[in-house]
Amino acid sequence: MTRRTQLELARDLDKVLFSAEQIAARVRELGEQVAQDYADRPPLLVGILCGCFPFLADLVRSIDLPLRVDFMGLSSYGDDTASSGVVRTTKDLERSIEGEHVLVVEDIVDTGLTMRYLLDNLRTRRPASLEVCALLHKPGPQALPVRYVGFPCPDAFVVGYGLDYAGRYRNLPMIGSLRSHAR
Ligand code: IMP
């Protein structure tokens, strides 16, 4: 992205919460942790589209193991900043996950609704193990078992590094809260 585009998009941010450098350092740590934990059972990483793509791309290159990757498409938001309460599968996995050590990679766990739906769905396919790695975790009553968390996230609507508002801001290298006038 050119500096001009970045500045233009960043004008809609209230505040930068996590810089590109902070994200890179934390993703490297997460990758090293995952590599240690899965050393004897190479994982299948399941990325949740679309928001996971920069995170997953950086994470897999920090995991020093012969892993595999698949994707699922889920959608719980329209072009709004609040959950519609309805989760839709927009793309299913390519292969069976029976007997696999599955690590779900998600950009953000907010209400937990999407993740709960997904974990219930994946459990019925009998993986050998099932864990979650979320870059951001918002505070809330979700009580979901998220094994790996990049950063606890303030209770604001955030964009950048894969996270969007109405399809925009995914290519910002940092993560920030979106100004209300930009919504
Ligand atoms: P949940 O079902 O409320 O946990 O929301 C999960 C999904 O909603 C995430 O995968 C994101 O795609 C989206 N989402 C939740 N909070 C935000 C946010 O602050 N910014 C952008 N997308 C969000």
py3Dmol code that shows the C-alpha trace and the ligand (Angstrom):
import py3Dmol

protein = """\
ATOM      1  CA  MET A   1       0.000   0.000   0.000  1.00  0.00           C
ATOM      2  CA  THR A   2       1.328   3.485  -0.761  1.00  0.00           C
ATOM      3  CA  ARG A   3       1.883   5.881   2.101  1.00  0.00           C
ATOM      4  CA  ARG A   4      -0.858   8.085   0.638  1.00  0.00           C
ATOM      5  CA  THR A   5      -3.493   5.332   0.749  1.00  0.00           C
ATOM      6  CA  GLN A   6      -2.404   4.344   4.226  1.00  0.00           C
ATOM      7  CA  LEU A   7      -2.689   7.919   5.482  1.00  0.00           C
ATOM      8  CA  GLU A   8      -6.067   8.281   3.842  1.00  0.00           C
ATOM      9  CA  LEU A   9      -7.430   5.108   5.476  1.00  0.00           C
ATOM     10  CA  ALA A  10      -5.766   5.855   8.818  1.00  0.00           C
ATOM     11  CA  ARG A  11      -7.608   9.208   8.965  1.00  0.00           C
ATOM     12  CA  ASP A  12     -10.751   7.236   9.810  1.00  0.00           C
ATOM     13  CA  LEU A  13      -9.112   5.776  12.904  1.00  0.00           C
ATOM     14  CA  ASP A  14      -9.741   7.206  16.344  1.00  0.00           C
ATOM     15  CA  LYS A  15      -6.668   5.599  17.746  1.00  0.00           C
ATOM     16  CA  VAL A  16      -4.047   3.066  16.699  1.00  0.00           C
ATOM     17  CA  LEU A  17      -4.395   0.216  19.180  1.00  0.00           C
ATOM     18  CA  PHE A  18      -1.742  -2.150  17.799  1.00  0.00           C
ATOM     19  CA  SER A  19       1.025  -1.031  15.442  1.00  0.00           C
ATOM     20  CA  ALA A  20       2.332  -3.191  12.600  1.00  0.00           C
ATOM     21  CA  GLU A  21       5.507  -3.801  14.639  1.00  0.00           C
ATOM     22  CA  GLN A  22       3.574  -4.863  17.758  1.00  0.00           C
ATOM     23  CA  ILE A  23       1.442  -7.215  15.674  1.00  0.00           C
ATOM     24  CA  ALA A  24       4.466  -8.774  13.959  1.00  0.00           C
ATOM     25  CA  ALA A  25       6.229  -9.386  17.280  1.00  0.00           C
ATOM     26  CA  ARG A  26       3.153 -10.921  18.901  1.00  0.00           C
ATOM     27  CA  VAL A  27       2.355 -13.128  15.904  1.00  0.00           C
ATOM     28  CA  ARG A  28       5.937 -14.473  16.001  1.00  0.00           C
ATOM     29  CA  GLU A  29       5.484 -15.336  19.684  1.00  0.00           C
ATOM     30  CA  LEU A  30       2.187 -17.068  18.994  1.00  0.00           C
ATOM     31  CA  GLY A  31       3.802 -19.076  16.178  1.00  0.00           C
ATOM     32  CA  GLU A  32       6.622 -20.211  18.435  1.00  0.00           C
ATOM     33  CA  GLN A  33       4.139 -21.219  21.139  1.00  0.00           C
ATOM     34  CA  VAL A  34       2.030 -23.187  18.653  1.00  0.00           C
ATOM     35  CA  ALA A  35       5.147 -24.902  17.247  1.00  0.00           C
ATOM     36  CA  GLN A  36       6.137 -26.026  20.753  1.00  0.00           C
ATOM     37  CA  ASP A  37       2.669 -27.260  21.662  1.00  0.00           C
ATOM     38  CA  TYR A  38       2.143 -29.179  18.400  1.00  0.00           C
ATOM     39  CA  ALA A  39       5.688 -30.496  17.941  1.00  0.00           C
ATOM     40  CA  ASP A  40       4.556 -34.134  18.121  1.00  0.00           C
ATOM     41  CA  ARG A  41       1.252 -33.715  16.210  1.00  0.00           C
ATOM     42  CA  PRO A  42       1.431 -31.323  13.248  1.00  0.00           C
ATOM     43  CA  PRO A  43      -1.733 -29.222  13.185  1.00  0.00           C
ATOM     44  CA  LEU A  44      -4.302 -28.441  10.538  1.00  0.00           C
ATOM     45  CA  LEU A  45      -4.923 -24.696  10.689  1.00  0.00           C
ATOM     46  CA  VAL A  46      -8.463 -23.703   9.755  1.00  0.00           C
ATOM     47  CA  GLY A  47      -8.628 -20.028   8.829  1.00  0.00           C
ATOM     48  CA  ILE A  48     -11.961 -18.251   9.091  1.00  0.00           C
ATOM     49  CA  LEU A  49     -12.545 -16.048   6.060  1.00  0.00           C
ATOM     50  CA  CYS A  50     -12.288 -13.287   5.302  1.00  0.00           C
ATOM     51  CA  GLY A  51     -10.745 -11.516   8.288  1.00  0.00           C
ATOM     52  CA  CYS A  52      -8.049 -14.100   9.072  1.00  0.00           C
ATOM     53  CA  PHE A  53      -5.983 -13.782   5.909  1.00  0.00           C
ATOM     54  CA  PRO A  54      -3.100 -11.457   6.954  1.00  0.00           C
ATOM     55  CA  PHE A  55      -2.936 -13.024  10.416  1.00  0.00           C
ATOM     56  CA  LEU A  56      -2.946 -16.581   9.077  1.00  0.00           C
ATOM     57  CA  ALA A  57      -0.351 -15.769   6.417  1.00  0.00           C
ATOM     58  CA  ASP A  58       2.029 -14.325   9.027  1.00  0.00           C
ATOM     59  CA  LEU A  59       1.242 -16.997  11.626  1.00  0.00           C
ATOM     60  CA  VAL A  60       1.940 -20.019   9.380  1.00  0.00           C
ATOM     61  CA  ARG A  61       5.334 -18.567   8.484  1.00  0.00           C
ATOM     62  CA  SER A  62       6.162 -18.342  12.198  1.00  0.00           C
ATOM     63  CA  ILE A  63       5.241 -21.961  12.924  1.00  0.00           C
ATOM     64  CA  ASP A  64       8.266 -24.135  12.308  1.00  0.00           C
ATOM     65  CA  LEU A  65       6.332 -27.360  11.658  1.00  0.00           C
ATOM     66  CA  PRO A  66       5.009 -29.222   8.597  1.00  0.00           C
ATOM     67  CA  LEU A  67       1.445 -27.970   9.053  1.00  0.00           C
ATOM     68  CA  ARG A  68      -1.528 -27.876   6.676  1.00  0.00           C
ATOM     69  CA  VAL A  69      -4.130 -25.147   6.051  1.00  0.00           C
ATOM     70  CA  ASP A  70      -7.802 -25.146   5.116  1.00  0.00           C
ATOM     71  CA  PHE A  71     -10.456 -22.406   5.160  1.00  0.00           C
ATOM     72  CA  MET A  72     -14.025 -21.914   6.218  1.00  0.00           C
ATOM     73  CA  GLY A  73     -16.167 -18.927   5.354  1.00  0.00           C
ATOM     74  CA  LEU A  74     -18.534 -17.674   8.041  1.00  0.00           C
ATOM     75  CA  SER A  75     -20.499 -14.504   8.227  1.00  0.00           C
ATOM     76  CA  SER A  76     -22.314 -13.028  11.187  1.00  0.00           C
ATOM     77  CA  TYR A  77     -22.284  -9.377  10.169  1.00  0.00           C
ATOM     78  CA  GLY A  78     -23.761  -7.662   7.180  1.00  0.00           C
ATOM     79  CA  ASP A  79     -22.308  -4.240   6.457  1.00  0.00           C
ATOM     80  CA  ASP A  80     -22.986  -3.249  10.044  1.00  0.00           C
ATOM     81  CA  THR A  81     -20.862  -2.937  13.174  1.00  0.00           C
ATOM     82  CA  ALA A  82     -23.152  -5.062  15.352  1.00  0.00           C
ATOM     83  CA  SER A  83     -23.697  -8.791  15.041  1.00  0.00           C
ATOM     84  CA  SER A  84     -26.841  -9.756  13.163  1.00  0.00           C
ATOM     85  CA  GLY A  85     -27.123 -12.731  15.534  1.00  0.00           C
ATOM     86  CA  VAL A  86     -27.258 -15.124  12.593  1.00  0.00           C
ATOM     87  CA  VAL A  87     -24.195 -17.106  11.503  1.00  0.00           C
ATOM     88  CA  ARG A  88     -24.040 -18.364   7.924  1.00  0.00           C
ATOM     89  CA  THR A  89     -21.537 -20.803   6.411  1.00  0.00           C
ATOM     90  CA  THR A  90     -20.394 -19.221   3.162  1.00  0.00           C
ATOM     91  CA  LYS A  91     -17.624 -21.747   2.412  1.00  0.00           C
ATOM     92  CA  ASP A  92     -17.001 -25.200   3.880  1.00  0.00           C
ATOM     93  CA  LEU A  93     -13.714 -27.062   4.409  1.00  0.00           C
ATOM     94  CA  GLU A  94     -12.203 -28.901   1.442  1.00  0.00           C
ATOM     95  CA  ARG A  95     -11.384 -32.071   3.409  1.00  0.00           C
ATOM     96  CA  SER A  96     -12.525 -34.182   6.358  1.00  0.00           C
ATOM     97  CA  ILE A  97     -10.989 -33.220   9.709  1.00  0.00           C
ATOM     98  CA  GLU A  98     -11.650 -36.566  11.390  1.00  0.00           C
ATOM     99  CA  GLY A  99      -8.612 -37.487  13.517  1.00  0.00           C
ATOM    100  CA  GLU A 100      -6.881 -34.150  12.784  1.00  0.00           C
ATOM    101  CA  HIS A 101      -5.396 -31.731  15.314  1.00  0.00           C
ATOM    102  CA  VAL A 102      -7.392 -28.680  14.308  1.00  0.00           C
ATOM    103  CA  LEU A 103      -6.386 -25.144  15.264  1.00  0.00           C
ATOM    104  CA  VAL A 104      -9.015 -22.576  14.260  1.00  0.00           C
ATOM    105  CA  VAL A 105      -7.491 -19.210  13.326  1.00  0.00           C
ATOM    106  CA  GLU A 106      -9.801 -16.222  13.704  1.00  0.00           C
ATOM    107  CA  ASP A 107      -9.206 -12.475  13.574  1.00  0.00           C
ATOM    108  CA  ILE A 108     -11.371 -11.540  16.545  1.00  0.00           C
ATOM    109  CA  VAL A 109     -13.686 -13.151  19.070  1.00  0.00           C
ATOM    110  CA  ASP A 110     -16.268 -10.553  20.047  1.00  0.00           C
ATOM    111  CA  THR A 111     -19.619 -11.892  21.317  1.00  0.00           C
ATOM    112  CA  GLY A 112     -18.354 -15.442  20.755  1.00  0.00           C
ATOM    113  CA  LEU A 113     -21.441 -16.286  18.722  1.00  0.00           C
ATOM    114  CA  THR A 114     -19.519 -17.105  15.547  1.00  0.00           C
ATOM    115  CA  MET A 115     -16.947 -19.207  17.374  1.00  0.00           C
ATOM    116  CA  ARG A 116     -19.549 -21.128  19.363  1.00  0.00           C
ATOM    117  CA  TYR A 117     -21.413 -21.987  16.160  1.00  0.00           C
ATOM    118  CA  LEU A 118     -18.169 -23.025  14.482  1.00  0.00           C
ATOM    119  CA  LEU A 119     -16.862 -25.170  17.351  1.00  0.00           C
ATOM    120  CA  ASP A 120     -20.212 -26.979  17.679  1.00  0.00           C
ATOM    121  CA  ASN A 121     -20.119 -27.642  13.949  1.00  0.00           C
ATOM    122  CA  LEU A 122     -16.489 -28.828  13.854  1.00  0.00           C
ATOM    123  CA  ARG A 123     -16.852 -31.085  16.913  1.00  0.00           C
ATOM    124  CA  THR A 124     -19.435 -33.181  15.075  1.00  0.00           C
ATOM    125  CA  ARG A 125     -16.696 -34.004  12.497  1.00  0.00           C
ATOM    126  CA  ARG A 126     -14.611 -35.783  15.161  1.00  0.00           C
ATOM    127  CA  PRO A 127     -11.224 -34.021  15.107  1.00  0.00           C
ATOM    128  CA  ALA A 128      -8.540 -35.505  17.408  1.00  0.00           C
ATOM    129  CA  SER A 129      -8.264 -32.091  19.074  1.00  0.00           C
ATOM    130  CA  LEU A 130      -9.812 -28.676  18.548  1.00  0.00           C
ATOM    131  CA  GLU A 131      -8.333 -25.369  19.744  1.00  0.00           C
ATOM    132  CA  VAL A 132      -8.736 -21.697  18.866  1.00  0.00           C
ATOM    133  CA  CYS A 133      -6.150 -19.031  18.084  1.00  0.00           C
ATOM    134  CA  ALA A 134      -7.633 -15.513  17.914  1.00  0.00           C
ATOM    135  CA  LEU A 135      -5.562 -12.416  17.245  1.00  0.00           C
ATOM    136  CA  LEU A 136      -7.956 -10.276  19.296  1.00  0.00           C
ATOM    137  CA  HIS A 137     -10.320 -11.126  22.129  1.00  0.00           C
ATOM    138  CA  LYS A 138     -12.892  -8.596  23.281  1.00  0.00           C
ATOM    139  CA  PRO A 139     -14.009  -8.630  26.898  1.00  0.00           C
ATOM    140  CA  GLY A 140     -17.409 -10.162  27.418  1.00  0.00           C
ATOM    141  CA  PRO A 141     -19.457 -12.975  28.789  1.00  0.00           C
ATOM    142  CA  GLN A 142     -18.586 -15.429  25.997  1.00  0.00           C
ATOM    143  CA  ALA A 143     -16.638 -17.873  28.274  1.00  0.00           C
ATOM    144  CA  LEU A 144     -15.211 -19.619  25.239  1.00  0.00           C
ATOM    145  CA  PRO A 145     -12.043 -21.653  25.465  1.00  0.00           C
ATOM    146  CA  VAL A 146      -9.637 -19.551  23.351  1.00  0.00           C
ATOM    147  CA  ARG A 147      -6.271 -21.270  23.785  1.00  0.00           C
ATOM    148  CA  TYR A 148      -4.122 -18.632  22.028  1.00  0.00           C
ATOM    149  CA  VAL A 149      -4.910 -14.906  22.156  1.00  0.00           C
ATOM    150  CA  GLY A 150      -2.793 -12.258  20.438  1.00  0.00           C
ATOM    151  CA  PHE A 151      -4.080  -9.245  22.363  1.00  0.00           C
ATOM    152  CA  PRO A 152      -7.042  -8.494  24.625  1.00  0.00           C
ATOM    153  CA  CYS A 153      -9.053  -5.929  22.654  1.00  0.00           C
ATOM    154  CA  PRO A 154     -10.853  -2.872  24.025  1.00  0.00           C
ATOM    155  CA  ASP A 155     -14.604  -2.890  23.554  1.00  0.00           C
ATOM    156  CA  ALA A 156     -14.562  -0.745  20.393  1.00  0.00           C
ATOM    157  CA  PHE A 157     -15.172  -1.489  16.733  1.00  0.00           C
ATOM    158  CA  VAL A 158     -11.706  -2.120  15.292  1.00  0.00           C
ATOM    159  CA  VAL A 159     -10.377  -2.329  11.731  1.00  0.00           C
ATOM    160  CA  GLY A 160      -7.121  -3.118   9.959  1.00  0.00           C
ATOM    161  CA  TYR A 161      -4.857  -6.168   9.466  1.00  0.00           C
ATOM    162  CA  GLY A 162      -7.749  -8.157   7.987  1.00  0.00           C
ATOM    163  CA  LEU A 163     -10.562  -6.593  10.021  1.00  0.00           C
ATOM    164  CA  ASP A 164     -13.028  -4.612   7.963  1.00  0.00           C
ATOM    165  CA  TYR A 165     -15.922  -2.254   8.066  1.00  0.00           C
ATOM    166  CA  ALA A 166     -18.194  -2.814   5.031  1.00  0.00           C
ATOM    167  CA  GLY A 167     -15.289  -4.543   3.270  1.00  0.00           C
ATOM    168  CA  ARG A 168     -12.785  -1.697   3.766  1.00  0.00           C
ATOM    169  CA  TYR A 169      -9.615  -1.217   5.844  1.00  0.00           C
ATOM    170  CA  ARG A 170      -8.473  -4.863   5.603  1.00  0.00           C
ATOM    171  CA  ASN A 171      -5.168  -3.787   4.045  1.00  0.00           C
ATOM    172  CA  LEU A 172      -4.183  -1.382   6.829  1.00  0.00           C
ATOM    173  CA  PRO A 173      -0.996  -2.770   8.422  1.00  0.00           C
ATOM    174  CA  MET A 174      -2.040  -1.631  11.914  1.00  0.00           C
ATOM    175  CA  ILE A 175      -5.229  -2.150  13.966  1.00  0.00           C
ATOM    176  CA  GLY A 176      -7.211   0.798  15.270  1.00  0.00           C
ATOM    177  CA  SER A 177     -10.634   1.819  16.476  1.00  0.00           C
ATOM    178  CA  LEU A 178     -12.875   3.297  13.797  1.00  0.00           C
ATOM    179  CA  ARG A 179     -14.126   6.867  14.197  1.00  0.00           C
ATOM    180  CA  SER A 180     -17.890   7.028  14.486  1.00  0.00           C
ATOM    181  CA  HIS A 181     -18.136   9.419  11.497  1.00  0.00           C
ATOM    182  CA  ALA A 182     -16.554   6.726   9.276  1.00  0.00           C
ATOM    183  CA  ARG A 183     -19.418   4.250   9.888  1.00  0.00           C
TER     184      ARG A 183
END
"""
ligand_1 = """\
23
IMP
P -18.657 -12.553 17.193
O -19.552 -13.626 16.640
O -19.449 -11.432 17.804
O -17.610 -13.089 18.144
O -17.915 -11.861 15.986
C -17.016 -12.535 15.211
C -16.813 -11.902 13.862
O -17.388 -10.596 13.739
C -15.339 -11.736 13.608
O -14.820 -12.840 12.935
C -15.267 -10.481 12.773
O -15.355 -10.828 11.418
C -16.482 -9.688 13.163
N -16.166 -8.649 14.158
C -16.430 -8.650 15.480
N -15.983 -7.545 16.086
C -15.387 -6.810 15.102
C -14.700 -5.537 15.098
O -14.511 -4.836 16.102
N -14.236 -5.136 13.876
C -14.386 -5.850 12.731
N -15.012 -7.047 12.697
C -15.514 -7.517 13.881
"""
view = py3Dmol.view(width=600, height=400)
view.addModel(protein, "pdb")
view.setStyle({"model": 0}, {"cartoon": {"style": "trace"}})
view.addModel(ligand_1, "xyz")
view.setStyle({"model": 1}, {"stick": {}})
view.zoomTo()
view.show()
